[in-house]
Amino acid sequence: MTYIAKPEFHHPSLRTNALGFTRRDYEGKVSTLCAGCGHDSISAAVVQACFEIDLEPHRLAKLSGIGCSSKTPDYFLGASHGFNTVHGRMPSVLTGANLANRDLIYLGVSGDGDSASIGLGQFAHAMRRGVNMAYIVENNGVYGLTKGQFSATADKGSKSKKGVVNSDSGIDLVALALQLGATFVARSFSGDKDQLVPLIKAALTHKGAAFIDVLSPCIAFNNHKGSTKSFDWVREHNEAVNKLDVLMARMAIKASYEPGSLTEVTQHDGSTLLLRKIAEDYDPTDHVGAINYLQQAHAAGEIVTGLLYVDPEAEDLHDALGTVKKPLNALSDAELVPSAAALDKVNAALR
């Protein structure tokens, strides 16, 4: 329980990263979620990803909404900035924080109820505006806090734990993110750490709107036969399009891969995404191709995972607005208050 403090003792032989931090330094409080919840696996993946990219904990700002998923930021990076917003409003609060201080790395954590129902409009505008953030949706297809009603991402025809059949079409947030203009779009499974950790690393280092839909089975209400969000269903219908690794710009490139076609994508910060193709002729930089592939797989009853689309030349909201690079709280009065001559120049340009 969260009132139980984790022991501060660290074994002296624990592996450290380039900053001298151990993996334990990236953890948070003890989780209060159900034992075996997929969300805890996602939290562990976030911890591992931040440890491996040598992220200073105080440089991360984690924001969330309401729901089981939105509780999880309390369980990782306890030394980072954090803000828990109201239901569905995480994207707008994160946008404001990002505009005020671009020096931080922003991680938005949400759920299928928080993002696909009450927060759908906010999700849409964060994607289309290119807010520089990693946006993770922990998707289980149910409202876990209110005893397992179908969420907006539940597939049509899937059954609840009580046998009720869902008659509504499900919202595919990955397809929506692609259509809205997100420049990094991926899907993964909470039970596939080898795939999820590199995706989170890549999303955190991507410039622009990076979205990851993580299928995360709810063991209490949506892990039964007839559910399309259960552990068994996802494992049986998973179709991975690529295998990803992330090499930071300051690291020596040393990698060994199984036989197969390898694609390198260099991002704005110099980091390199190494993609080993599994699906034949799949190109993660082809926007239209990603949309078509997603629809074809859906029609075949497959769940496509991996990095589906990335734009290595992406711009973000700061580029579009031409904002200052210095955080607003670091600006002096002279910089914040324009002179009369400066105001006259602005007014003259608007006449």
N, C-alpha and C positions, 0 to 999 in steps of 0.2 A: 504494500500500500504506500501511497505517496508520503504518509507521515513517518514512514520508516526510512531513516537516512542510510544511504549507501556507505559502506566503510571507505574511509579515505586512504587506507593503506594500499600502496601499489608495490607489487613485487619488483625488485630492482632489475630483473632481467626482462621485463616487458619491452616489447619492440617499440621504438619511437620513430616518428617521422622526421622530416628535415627541420621542423621547428622545435623538436625535443618533446613533443606531446605524445602520450600514449593513447591508445584507442579509448581508454577509460575517461580521458579528459574531454571526450566529445559526447559522453553520455549525459542523460538527464535524470529525472526522478524515476522511481520504480513504477512500472505501468499498472494501471488499475483495470485494464481491459481483460476480457475473458481469456483464460489460458488457451493458447493455440490460435488466437486471433491473427489473421494475416497482417493487420496493421502494425503489430509489433515487429514483424519481419521487415516491413518497410522502414520503420524507425531504425532498426539495426543496419539496414542498407544505407540510410542517410549518414549514420555514424561512421560507417566504413568508408563511404565516399569522401566525406569531409576530411577524415584522417589521411586518406591516400593522396588527396590533392594538396595537402599541407595548408589547409585553410585555418587562418587564425580565428578562433571561435567568436571573438568580439566583432569580427567583420561581417558576420552573418546576421540578417534580420529575418526572423521566422514569423509568419502571420497566418492565422487560420480563422475559420468561421465558427459554426456550431455543429456538433455531431460527434460520433465516436472518433472519426478521422481527425477532427479538429482538436481533439484532446491530445493527440500524439506529439505535437511539438514540445509538450512538457516533458517528454520522455527522451529527448535527445538535445545535445548542445545546450546544457544548462547555463553555460557562461556567455551565451549569445544574447542579442536583443530579441524580444518577443512581444507579440501583441495578439490577443484573442478578441476578434471583432464580433459583431452580432451576425445573425444567420444570413448567409449569402452575401455579406458585404466586404469580405476580405479583399477582393480585387481593387476596389476603390480606395480603401485605406492604404493598401500596399502601393498603389499608384501615387498617392499623395506623398507617402514617405520616400518613394523612389525619386520623385521630382525634387524633394527637399534635400536629399543627400544621395548622390550617385556613387559615393565612395563605398557604400555597403553592398553586399551581395544579398539579393532578396529571394527567399524561398516561401512560396505560398502553399499551404497544405489544406486540402479541402476534401469533400466527399461527394458522392453521387447525388445526395439530397441537397447538400449545400451549394453545389455548382450547377446541377442539371434541373433543379426546380426553382426555388426562391432566388437563387443567385445566377440563373442562366443569362440574364441580361448583362450582369456584371462580368461574368466569364467572357461573354462575346466581345465586349468592348475592350477588355484587357488584351485579348488576342489580336483584335484588329488594329489597336493602337501601337502594338509592339512594345509593351511595357517590358523593360529588361528584368526578367524574373524567371525562376524555375517554378512552374505551377504543377504540383502533383495532386492528382485526384485518387483517393483510395476508394476504389469502386467495388462495392459488394452487392449492389442491386436492391438493398432493403434499407428501411429506417430502423437501425439497430436499437437506438435509444427509446423508440416508441413501440417496440415489440414486433418488428418484422413485417410491416406493410411494404408493398412493392414501391421501389423508387422509380424515377423517370428513366433510369438506365436498364431496368429489368426487361428482358427480352419477351416479346409477345409469344404466348404459349407456354412460358415457363411456369412452374408450380411453386406455390408457397409451402411452408412446412406443414400447413393444415390441409394442403391439397387444392387450394384455390388456384385457378388458372388465370394468368394475367392476360387481359384482353386488349391492352394498349401497346402500341408500337414503342420500342425502346429508343431513347436518344443515344446516338453514338457520338460521344464527345471528341473522339479522335477525328472522325470525319468532319465534325463541325469546326474543330480547330484548324484543319487543313483548309476548309472553305473560307474561314475568316481571316486567314493570312498569317497564322503562327509560323515562325521560321525554324522551329525545331519541334517535331511531333513524333512521339514514340508511345508504344504500349508495352507493358510488361506484366509479370505475374509475381505476386508476393512470394511465391514458393520457388522462384528462380533467381537466387542471389547472384549467380554468375552473370546473368543478363542485366539485372536491375542495377547493381552497383555501378558498372560503367556508364549506363544511361544517365544516372543521377550526376555522376562526375561530369559528363559532357554537358548536361543541362545547366549545371551551376557555372560552367565556364563559357556558355554560349551568350552572345550579345543579341538581345531581342527577346521575344516571347517564346519560351521553351515549355512545352506541355508534355507531361507523361501521365497517361491513364494506366493505373496499376490495378489489375483485377485482384481483389483481396477478399477471399471468401469469409463470410460471417458464420462462424461455427455454431452460433446459437440459433440463427433463424434462416440461413441460406446455404447449408452445406449438405443437402439431402438429395436423393434421387429425384430428378425432375427439375432441379435448379440448373440454370446455365451459368451460374457464378460459383459453383462448388469446386473444391479442389480436384475431384475426379474429372469433372466435365472439362475444366480448363486444361488439365494435363492431356486428356484424350483428344482435344480439338485444337491444341496449340500448333500454329504454323509460324515458325521463326523465319524471318527473311534475311537476317544477318547476325553476325557475332561482332560485338564492338569492343574496342579497347581505346583508352584515352592516354595520350602521351603529352605531358605538359611541355611547354616550350623550353624550360630550363633543364629538362631531363634528357639524358642520352637515349637515343632511340635504339632499344634493344628488345627485339620481340621474336618469338618463334610461333609459327602458325601451322595448323594442319593444312594439307593440300587443298587448294581452292583459290578462286579469284579474289584478289585483295584490292580494295579501293581505299585511297587515302584522301581525306578531306581536311584541309588546313583552315582553322578558324581565325577570326580577327585578332585574337591574342597570341597567335603563334602555336597554340596547342594543335595536335593532330589527332583526328579520329581515324582509326584503322578499322575498316569494315570488311570482314571476310564473308563473301556472299554464300548464302545457303540456297535461297530461291534463285533460280536461273535467270540471269539478265536483269535482276532487280537493281534499279538505280535510285538511291535515296535522295539525289538532288533533282529528280524529275517530279515536279509538283503534280502535274496532271496524271502521270503514271502512278503516283502514290494513291491518288483518289480512286483511279480505276482498279488498281490491285486490291484495295481495301473492299470495294464493292463486290468484286469477283469472289473474293474469299468469303465474304459474308453470305453471298448466295450459295456457296458450297458448304456452309455451316462451319467454317473454320474461324478461329480467333487468331488474327495476325499480330505477332509481337516482334519487337526489335525497333530499331531506328527507322521510321517510315519516311521521314522527310527532314532535310536540313538545308538551309540556305547559308553557306559559309560567308557570304557578303552582306548579311543582314544588317539593317540599321534599327535603332530603337527610338523610343518616344523623345529622348533628349535630342537626337539628330533632327527629328521632325520639327521640334519647337525651338531649336537653337538656344538651349538653356546654358547658363554658366556652369563651369565644371566644379567650382567651389561650392561646398554645402552651404545652404542658406544661413545656417546658424553661425557660419564663419565669416559672413560678409560684414563689412563695417558700415556705419551710418552713411558715410560718404558714398559707398557703393550702392546702398539701398535707396537713398533719397536723391532723385535726379535733380539737377540744377534747372533753373528757369529756362536757360538756353536749350537744354536737352529736351524739355517738355515742348518748347516752341517748335523744335525740329520735328518731333513726333506728330504734333498737331498739324503742322504744315504738310506732312506727308499724307495725311488723311483727308485733306481738303480736295 
